[in-house]
Amino acid sequence: MTQFQERRTFAIISHPDAGKTTLTEKLLLFGGAIHLAGQVKARGQARRARSDWMKIEQQRGISVTSSVMTFEREGVTFNLLDTPGHEDFSEDTYRTLTAVDSAVMVIDAARGIEAQTRKLFEVCRLRSVPIITFINKVDREGRQPFELLDEIADVLALDVAPMTWPAGMGGQFEGIYDLRDHRLLQPTGGSREYGGKVAQLSGLDDPKLAELLSADALARLQEETELAEIGYAPFDEEAYRNGDLTPVYFGSALKQFGVDSLIRSLAAFAPPPRPQPAEPEPVEPSRDEVTGFVFKVQANMDPNHRDRIAFMRLCSGTFKRGMKLTPTGHGKPISVHSPILFFAQDRELAEEAYPGDIIGIPNHGTLRVGDTMSEKAQVRFTGLPNFAPEILRRVALKDPTKTKQLRKALDDMAEEGVTQVFYPEIGANLVIGVVGQLQLEVLISRLEAEYKVAAGLEMAPFETARWISGDPARLKEFVEINRSAMAKDRDGNPVFMAKSAWEVGYVAERYPDITFAATRER
């Protein structure tokens, strides 16, 4: 089985507003998955990216949930995972990054590396995910290429290898030169849109360049690329795949510059499916047994059908429609009759899937984030934790008769990872926990839009929570003494709710034989 060698499963990461969703759309356009670009900037009903389907995403123009899109180009199947850029959704993004083999980091040419870019990069580094850098918006006024490359090298401690170079920036922008393929991409017409004007050249000394660029732009391009070759590391595929070097592409996602070079780079250099961390041993993609893990659950993608989709990353074996797979959650095999492949908002039945592919499994609460799916149930994938919440709130119903609907809605969203639900030992009010403030807005918006439950949020007497474990006798004693601050999570695990991070440290010092964990794997 070699089909998986032609898979490229990657995520796009960036700070909000760096152009990630626009780049996603243009990658789909170049891959033939969509035939009309511009939904992001269009008016009326079309004013949304193909990957942003949730109501709050369309209203605010941001991605708040990870989306999966598959497209093919020149024999290579690309599985693109668009992640939320906003830091309040870091938990969803983290889990998404467990399901990819490489990432594209989008940087705004005017802003350089921003806080969220750095955080997401660190997550990639933890998992040794190789990164290709796309410096976006070079057709607008921004910082100089050398300044941007030096910042990437210094801040992220990475070798940088420029693969393309801009002929001018901002108002002086005249095109992008591909340093490997010796092609010049140029804007055409007054709108500065990329209209397919590509010149194949023999090199930077090709006489044709003088006809295509102004004298100033040509002189600057030749001088800067010569300095870049001396000052930066040459591209090394092994160093890139080890996460030590990032190839850098300049471009404009909105104007479609550099996107083609980026897709070529992903096809040529990005790794095919890699071994996945698991117990008792890592799972190789060449293994015969079908295995995979659920990294995301999404409800109500199609509100008309109240659907519930578990997103599974296939790690080994050839999956065939109708197969029986056993989830670690409850150990009973389930038949996967209607597996889905995603093409932005469109979907189709997957008759077969290979390692690296992302398939959607419709289910009714059977599958949860972190579940391992396998034919023989003898393997468990690791590294998909829940994170301790940084904000805790009580949910106040506006209509007390809808208590049952509220519990069902919170349970659904906890399954997805939108929120965590805690059941206090004392008192009837449920406590929800999130990592970021914007998650609370999503929660309230979805309660109303999808479950017809009107609710508000009240301050809870707690700020954060920790999962506790240790000697059963000591644990029982701790719970009895601190009952007013104790709760259980959805799986019945004991949770200590603290008024502050300081209190967590203080209590942990007093009870050294109890573990207060900020993360928990299923």
C-alpha positions as CSV (number, residue, x, y, z in Angstrom):
1,M,0.0,0.0,0.0
2,T,1.6,3.2,-1.1
3,Q,-1.4,5.5,-1.5
4,F,-0.6,7.2,1.8
5,Q,2.7,8.4,0.3
6,E,0.7,10.8,-1.8
7,R,-1.1,12.4,1.2
8,R,-0.2,15.8,2.6
9,T,-2.1,16.5,5.8
10,F,-1.4,20.1,7.0
11,A,-2.7,22.9,9.1
12,I,-2.6,26.6,8.5
13,I,-1.6,28.6,11.6
14,S,-1.4,32.4,12.2
15,H,-2.3,35.3,14.3
16,P,-5.8,36.7,13.6
17,D,-6.1,38.9,10.5
18,A,-2.8,37.6,9.0
19,G,-4.8,36.3,6.0
20,K,-5.2,32.7,7.0
21,T,-8.8,32.2,5.8
22,T,-8.1,34.0,2.5
23,L,-5.1,31.8,1.9
24,T,-7.2,28.7,2.7
25,E,-9.7,29.8,0.1
26,K,-7.1,30.4,-2.6
27,L,-5.5,27.0,-1.9
28,L,-8.9,25.4,-2.5
29,L,-9.3,27.5,-5.7
30,F,-5.9,26.4,-7.0
31,G,-6.6,22.8,-6.0
32,G,-9.9,22.9,-7.9
33,A,-12.1,22.4,-4.8
34,I,-13.9,25.6,-5.4
35,H,-14.5,27.6,-8.5
36,L,-15.2,31.1,-7.2
37,A,-12.8,33.0,-5.1
38,G,-13.6,36.1,-3.1
39,Q,-16.3,35.0,-0.7
40,V,-14.3,36.6,2.1
41,K,-14.6,40.1,0.6
42,A,-17.9,39.6,-1.3
43,R,-21.2,41.1,-0.2
44,G,-24.4,39.7,1.2
45,Q,-24.8,35.9,1.5
46,A,-21.4,35.3,0.0
47,R,-19.6,37.2,2.7
48,R,-17.8,34.3,4.4
49,A,-15.0,32.0,3.8
50,R,-16.0,28.5,2.6
51,S,-14.5,27.1,5.8
52,D,-16.4,29.5,8.2
53,W,-19.9,27.9,8.4
54,M,-20.9,28.8,12.0
55,K,-23.3,31.8,12.4
56,I,-20.9,33.7,14.8
57,E,-18.0,33.1,12.3
58,Q,-20.0,34.7,9.5
59,Q,-21.1,37.7,11.7
60,R,-17.6,38.5,13.0
61,G,-15.4,37.4,10.1
62,I,-13.2,35.1,12.2
63,S,-12.7,31.4,12.3
64,V,-13.7,29.9,15.7
65,T,-13.7,26.2,14.9
66,S,-11.3,24.0,13.0
67,S,-12.5,23.0,9.5
68,V,-11.3,20.2,7.3
69,M,-11.0,20.4,3.5
70,T,-9.7,17.9,1.0
71,F,-8.5,18.6,-2.5
72,E,-6.4,16.9,-5.2
73,R,-3.7,18.4,-7.5
74,E,-1.4,16.6,-9.9
75,G,-1.9,13.2,-8.2
76,V,-1.4,14.5,-4.6
77,T,-4.3,14.5,-2.1
78,F,-4.1,17.5,0.3
79,N,-6.0,17.4,3.6
80,L,-6.1,21.0,4.8
81,L,-7.1,21.8,8.4
82,D,-8.0,25.4,8.9
83,T,-7.6,26.3,12.6
84,P,-8.9,29.2,14.7
85,G,-6.3,32.0,14.9
86,H,-7.8,33.6,17.9
87,E,-6.0,32.6,21.1
88,D,-9.3,31.9,22.9
89,F,-9.6,28.7,20.8
90,S,-6.1,27.4,21.5
91,E,-7.5,24.1,22.8
92,D,-9.3,23.3,19.5
93,T,-6.2,24.4,17.6
94,Y,-3.9,22.3,19.8
95,R,-5.9,19.1,19.1
96,T,-6.1,19.9,15.4
97,L,-2.3,20.1,15.3
98,T,-2.1,16.6,16.7
99,A,-3.8,15.4,13.5
100,V,-1.4,17.0,10.9
101,D,2.0,16.1,9.6
102,S,3.1,19.6,8.7
103,A,1.9,23.3,9.0
104,V,1.9,26.5,7.0
105,M,2.6,29.5,9.1
106,V,1.1,32.7,7.8
107,I,2.8,36.0,8.7
108,D,1.6,39.5,7.9
109,A,4.4,41.4,6.1
110,A,3.6,44.6,8.0
111,R,3.4,43.0,11.5
112,G,5.9,40.2,11.5
113,I,5.6,37.5,14.2
114,E,2.8,38.2,16.6
115,A,1.9,36.6,20.0
116,Q,-0.5,33.9,18.8
117,T,1.8,32.9,15.9
118,R,4.6,32.3,18.4
119,K,2.3,30.2,20.7
120,L,1.1,28.0,17.8
121,F,4.7,27.6,16.6
122,E,5.7,26.3,20.1
123,V,2.9,23.7,19.9
124,C,4.2,22.6,16.5
125,R,7.7,22.4,17.9
126,L,6.5,20.2,20.8
127,R,5.3,17.7,18.3
128,S,8.2,18.2,15.8
129,V,5.7,19.4,13.1
130,P,7.7,20.9,10.1
131,I,6.7,24.4,9.1
132,I,6.6,26.2,5.8
133,T,6.3,30.0,6.2
134,F,4.2,32.2,3.9
135,I,4.8,36.0,4.3
136,N,1.5,37.5,3.2
137,K,0.4,40.9,1.9
138,V,3.7,41.9,0.2
139,D,1.7,44.0,-2.2
140,R,0.9,46.4,0.7
141,E,3.3,48.6,2.6
142,G,5.2,46.5,5.1
143,R,8.6,45.6,6.5
144,Q,11.6,44.7,4.4
145,P,12.2,41.0,3.5
146,F,15.5,40.8,5.4
147,E,14.0,42.3,8.6
148,L,11.2,39.7,8.4
149,L,13.5,36.8,7.8
150,D,15.8,37.8,10.6
151,E,12.9,38.1,13.0
152,I,11.7,34.5,12.1
153,A,15.3,33.2,12.6
154,D,15.8,35.1,15.9
155,V,12.4,34.8,17.6
156,L,11.7,31.2,16.6
157,A,15.3,29.9,16.7
158,L,14.9,28.5,13.2
159,D,17.1,28.5,10.1
160,V,15.3,30.3,7.2
161,A,15.6,29.4,3.5
162,P,13.9,31.9,1.2
163,M,12.3,30.1,-1.7
164,T,10.8,33.1,-3.5
165,W,11.6,36.8,-3.4
166,P,9.5,39.9,-3.9
167,A,10.5,42.3,-6.7
168,G,9.6,45.4,-4.6
169,M,7.2,45.7,-1.8
170,G,4.0,47.7,-1.3
171,G,3.5,50.4,-3.9
172,Q,6.7,49.3,-5.7
173,F,5.7,45.7,-5.9
174,E,6.2,44.3,-9.4
175,G,6.1,40.5,-8.9
176,I,7.5,37.4,-7.2
177,Y,10.6,35.6,-8.3
178,D,10.7,31.8,-7.6
179,L,14.4,31.1,-6.7
180,R,14.1,27.4,-7.3
181,D,12.0,27.2,-10.4
182,H,13.3,30.5,-11.9
183,R,9.8,31.8,-12.7
184,L,8.6,35.3,-12.4
185,L,4.9,35.8,-11.4
186,Q,3.6,39.3,-12.3
187,P,0.4,41.2,-11.7
188,T,-1.6,42.2,-14.8
189,G,-4.1,45.1,-15.3
190,G,-5.0,48.0,-13.1
191,S,-6.5,45.9,-10.4
192,R,-3.1,44.3,-9.8
193,E,-4.7,40.9,-9.8
194,Y,-2.6,37.9,-10.8
195,G,-3.9,37.0,-14.2
196,G,-1.6,34.1,-15.0
197,K,1.3,36.1,-16.2
198,V,4.2,33.6,-15.6
199,A,7.6,33.9,-17.3
200,Q,9.9,30.9,-17.3
201,L,13.5,32.2,-17.0
202,S,17.0,30.7,-17.1
203,G,18.0,32.6,-14.0
204,L,18.4,36.1,-12.5
205,D,20.8,37.1,-15.3
206,D,18.2,36.2,-18.0
207,P,18.0,39.2,-20.5
208,K,14.2,38.7,-20.5
209,L,14.0,40.1,-16.9
210,A,14.9,43.6,-18.2
211,E,11.8,43.6,-20.4
212,L,9.6,42.4,-17.5
213,L,10.7,44.6,-14.6
214,S,11.7,48.2,-14.2
215,A,15.4,48.9,-14.0
216,D,15.2,49.8,-10.3
217,A,13.1,46.7,-9.4
218,L,15.5,44.4,-11.4
219,A,18.6,45.9,-9.8
220,R,17.1,45.6,-6.3
221,L,15.9,42.0,-7.0
222,Q,19.4,40.9,-8.2
223,E,21.2,42.6,-5.3
224,E,18.8,41.3,-2.6
225,T,18.7,37.7,-3.8
226,E,22.5,37.6,-4.0
227,L,22.7,38.8,-0.4
228,A,20.0,36.3,0.7
229,E,21.9,33.4,-0.8
230,I,25.0,34.4,1.2
231,G,23.1,35.3,4.4
232,Y,20.7,32.4,4.8
233,A,20.8,28.6,4.8
234,P,20.2,26.8,1.6
235,F,17.0,24.7,1.6
236,D,17.6,21.3,3.2
237,E,14.7,18.8,3.1
238,E,15.9,16.8,6.1
239,A,16.4,19.9,8.3
240,Y,12.9,21.1,7.3
241,R,11.3,17.7,8.1
242,N,13.1,17.7,11.5
243,G,11.7,21.1,12.3
244,D,15.0,22.9,12.3
245,L,14.5,24.9,9.1
246,T,11.6,26.7,7.5
247,P,11.4,27.4,3.7
248,V,9.9,30.9,3.3
249,Y,7.6,32.0,0.5
250,F,6.5,35.6,-0.1
251,G,3.1,36.4,-1.6
252,S,-0.3,37.9,-1.4
253,A,-3.2,35.5,-0.7
254,L,-5.8,38.0,-1.7
255,K,-4.1,38.6,-5.1
256,Q,-3.2,34.9,-5.5
257,F,0.6,35.6,-5.6
258,G,2.9,32.9,-4.4
259,V,0.0,30.4,-3.7
260,D,1.0,28.2,-6.6
261,S,4.6,28.0,-5.4
262,L,3.3,27.2,-1.9
263,I,1.2,24.2,-3.2
264,R,4.2,23.0,-5.2
265,S,6.3,23.1,-2.1
266,L,3.8,21.2,0.0
267,A,3.6,18.5,-2.7
268,A,7.4,18.3,-3.1
269,F,8.7,18.6,0.5
270,A,6.0,18.3,3.1
271,P,6.1,14.8,4.7
272,P,3.6,12.1,4.0
273,P,1.8,10.6,7.0
274,R,4.2,10.1,9.9
275,P,4.2,7.5,12.7
276,Q,1.8,8.6,15.5
277,P,2.5,8.4,19.2
278,A,0.6,5.6,20.8
279,E,0.7,2.9,23.5
280,P,2.2,0.3,23.5
281,E,4.3,1.6,20.6
282,P,4.1,4.3,17.9
283,V,1.8,3.4,15.0
284,E,3.5,3.3,11.5
285,P,1.3,4.3,8.6
286,S,2.3,1.1,6.8
287,R,0.7,-1.0,9.4
288,D,-2.1,-3.3,8.0
289,E,-4.6,-2.8,10.9
290,V,-6.9,0.2,10.4
291,T,-6.3,2.7,13.3
292,G,-7.2,6.3,13.9
293,F,-8.1,8.8,16.5
294,V,-10.9,11.3,17.0
295,F,-9.4,14.8,17.4
296,K,-12.7,16.8,17.0
297,V,-16.4,16.4,17.3
298,Q,-18.7,18.9,15.7
299,A,-22.5,19.1,16.2
300,N,-25.1,20.8,14.0
301,M,-22.9,21.5,10.9
302,D,-26.1,20.9,9.1
303,P,-28.8,22.4,11.4
304,N,-31.6,20.8,9.3
305,H,-30.5,17.3,10.3
306,R,-29.1,18.0,13.8
307,D,-26.0,16.0,12.8
308,R,-23.1,15.1,14.9
309,I,-19.7,14.4,13.2
310,A,-16.6,12.9,14.8
311,F,-13.5,13.9,12.8
312,M,-11.0,10.9,12.7
313,R,-7.4,11.1,11.5
314,L,-6.6,7.8,9.9
315,C,-3.2,6.6,11.0
316,S,-2.7,3.2,9.4
317,G,-4.4,0.6,7.2
318,T,-6.9,1.0,4.3
319,F,-10.3,2.0,5.6
320,K,-13.3,0.8,3.7
321,R,-16.9,2.0,4.0
322,G,-18.9,-0.3,6.3
323,M,-15.9,-1.5,8.4
324,K,-16.4,-2.2,12.1
325,L,-14.1,-0.2,14.3
326,T,-13.8,-0.3,18.1
327,P,-13.6,3.0,20.1
328,T,-11.6,3.0,23.3
329,G,-14.4,4.9,25.0
330,H,-16.8,1.9,25.5
331,G,-15.2,-1.0,23.7
332,K,-18.2,-2.0,21.5
333,P,-17.5,-2.2,17.8
334,I,-19.4,0.3,15.6
335,S,-20.1,-0.1,11.9
336,V,-19.0,3.0,9.9
337,H,-21.6,3.0,7.2
338,S,-21.6,6.7,6.1
339,P,-18.0,8.0,6.4
340,I,-17.6,11.5,5.0
341,L,-14.9,13.3,3.1
342,F,-15.1,17.1,3.3
343,F,-14.7,19.6,0.5
344,A,-15.2,22.9,2.4
345,Q,-18.9,23.0,3.0
346,D,-19.6,20.2,0.5
347,R,-19.2,16.5,1.6
348,E,-19.4,13.1,-0.1
349,L,-19.3,9.5,1.1
350,A,-15.8,8.0,1.4
351,E,-15.7,4.5,0.0
352,E,-12.0,4.2,0.9
353,A,-9.5,6.3,2.9
354,Y,-5.8,6.0,3.6
355,P,-3.4,7.1,6.4
356,G,-3.3,10.9,6.5
357,D,-7.0,11.2,5.4
358,I,-9.5,12.9,7.7
359,I,-13.0,11.3,7.6
360,G,-16.1,12.3,9.4
361,I,-18.1,9.7,11.2
362,P,-21.8,10.5,11.9
363,N,-22.7,9.4,15.4
364,H,-25.0,10.2,18.3
365,G,-22.7,10.8,21.2
366,T,-20.9,7.5,20.8
367,L,-17.5,9.1,20.0
368,R,-15.6,11.7,21.9
369,V,-12.5,13.7,21.4
370,G,-9.5,11.5,22.3
371,D,-11.1,8.2,21.3
372,T,-8.8,5.7,19.5
373,M,-10.6,3.8,16.7
374,S,-9.1,0.5,15.6
375,E,-10.0,-3.0,14.2
376,K,-8.6,-4.9,17.2
377,A,-8.7,-2.4,20.1
378,Q,-5.1,-3.1,21.1
379,V,-3.7,0.4,20.6
380,R,-4.3,3.8,22.3
381,F,-3.1,7.0,20.7
382,T,-1.7,9.6,23.2
383,G,-1.2,13.3,23.3
384,L,-4.8,14.6,23.0
385,P,-5.4,16.3,26.4
386,N,-8.1,18.4,28.0
387,F,-6.7,21.6,29.4
388,A,-7.6,23.2,32.7
389,P,-10.0,26.1,32.2
390,E,-8.9,29.6,32.8
391,I,-12.4,31.0,33.1
392,L,-15.3,29.4,35.1
393,R,-18.9,30.6,34.9
394,R,-22.3,29.5,36.1
395,V,-25.0,29.2,33.4
396,A,-28.3,31.0,34.3
397,L,-31.4,29.8,32.3
398,K,-33.9,32.5,31.3
399,D,-36.6,29.8,31.1
400,P,-36.3,27.3,34.0
401,T,-38.4,24.8,32.1
402,K,-35.6,24.2,29.7
403,T,-33.2,22.6,32.2
404,K,-33.1,19.3,30.3
405,Q,-32.3,21.0,27.0
406,L,-29.6,23.0,28.6
407,R,-27.9,19.9,30.1
408,K,-28.1,18.2,26.7
409,A,-26.6,21.3,24.9
410,L,-23.8,21.6,27.4
411,D,-23.1,17.9,27.2
412,D,-22.9,18.1,23.4
413,M,-20.6,21.0,23.5
414,A,-18.4,19.5,26.1
415,E,-18.1,16.5,23.9
416,E,-16.9,18.8,21.1
417,G,-14.4,20.5,23.4
418,V,-16.1,23.9,23.1
419,T,-16.5,24.0,26.9
420,Q,-16.0,21.7,29.9
421,V,-18.8,21.0,32.3
422,F,-18.3,20.5,36.0
423,Y,-20.9,19.1,38.4
424,P,-20.4,20.6,41.9
425,E,-20.6,18.4,45.0
426,I,-22.7,21.1,46.7
427,G,-25.4,23.1,44.8
428,A,-27.3,22.4,41.6
429,N,-25.8,25.1,39.3
430,L,-23.6,23.6,36.6
431,V,-20.2,25.3,36.2
432,I,-18.7,25.6,32.7
433,G,-15.0,26.1,32.1
434,V,-13.3,27.6,29.0
435,V,-9.8,28.6,28.0
436,G,-10.8,32.0,26.5
437,Q,-13.5,34.7,26.8
438,L,-14.6,34.3,23.1
439,Q,-15.6,30.7,23.8
440,L,-18.3,32.0,26.2
441,E,-19.7,34.1,23.3
442,V,-19.7,31.1,21.1
443,L,-21.4,29.0,23.8
444,I,-24.3,31.5,24.3
445,S,-24.7,32.1,20.5
446,R,-24.9,28.3,19.8
447,L,-27.3,27.7,22.8
448,E,-29.7,30.1,21.2
449,A,-29.2,29.3,17.5
450,E,-28.9,25.5,17.7
451,Y,-30.8,24.5,20.8
452,K,-33.3,27.4,21.2
453,V,-32.1,27.8,24.8
454,A,-31.9,31.4,26.1
455,A,-29.3,31.7,28.8
456,G,-26.9,34.1,30.5
457,L,-23.7,33.7,32.4
458,E,-23.0,34.5,36.0
459,M,-19.7,34.8,37.9
460,A,-18.7,31.6,39.6
461,P,-16.8,31.8,43.0
462,F,-13.9,30.0,41.3
463,E,-11.4,31.0,38.7
464,T,-9.6,27.8,37.6
465,A,-9.8,24.0,38.1
466,R,-7.4,21.1,38.5
467,W,-7.9,17.3,38.1
468,I,-6.7,15.6,41.3
469,S,-5.3,12.1,41.8
470,G,-3.3,10.2,44.4
471,D,-3.6,7.6,47.2
472,P,-7.3,6.8,47.5
473,A,-7.4,7.3,51.3
474,R,-5.7,10.7,51.1
475,L,-7.9,11.7,48.2
476,K,-11.0,10.8,50.1
477,E,-9.8,12.9,53.1
478,F,-9.0,15.9,50.8
479,V,-12.4,15.7,49.2
480,E,-14.2,15.7,52.6
481,I,-12.3,18.7,53.9
482,N,-12.7,20.7,50.6
483,R,-16.2,19.5,49.6
484,S,-17.4,23.1,48.8
485,A,-14.7,23.4,46.2
486,M,-15.1,19.9,44.7
487,A,-16.8,18.9,41.5
488,K,-16.8,16.0,39.0
489,D,-16.2,16.3,35.3
490,R,-18.3,14.4,32.7
491,D,-16.4,11.2,33.3
492,G,-16.8,11.3,37.0
493,N,-13.2,12.4,37.8
494,P,-12.7,14.5,40.9
495,V,-11.9,18.2,40.2
496,F,-10.7,20.8,42.6
497,M,-12.0,24.3,41.8
498,A,-9.8,27.1,43.0
499,K,-10.4,30.8,43.5
500,S,-7.1,31.7,41.9
501,A,-3.9,30.2,40.5
502,W,-2.2,31.3,43.8
503,E,-4.7,29.1,45.7
504,V,-3.8,26.1,43.5
505,G,-0.1,26.5,44.4
506,Y,-0.9,27.0,48.1
507,V,-3.2,23.9,48.4
508,A,-0.7,21.8,46.3
509,E,2.0,22.7,48.8
510,R,-0.2,21.6,51.7
511,Y,-1.0,18.3,50.0
512,P,2.3,17.2,48.4
513,D,1.0,13.6,48.0
514,I,-1.9,14.7,45.8
515,T,-1.4,15.6,42.1
516,F,-3.1,18.7,40.8
517,A,-3.1,18.3,37.0
518,A,-3.6,21.1,34.5
519,T,-4.2,18.6,31.7
520,R,-5.9,15.3,31.5
521,E,-5.9,12.6,28.7
522,R,-8.8,10.2,28.3
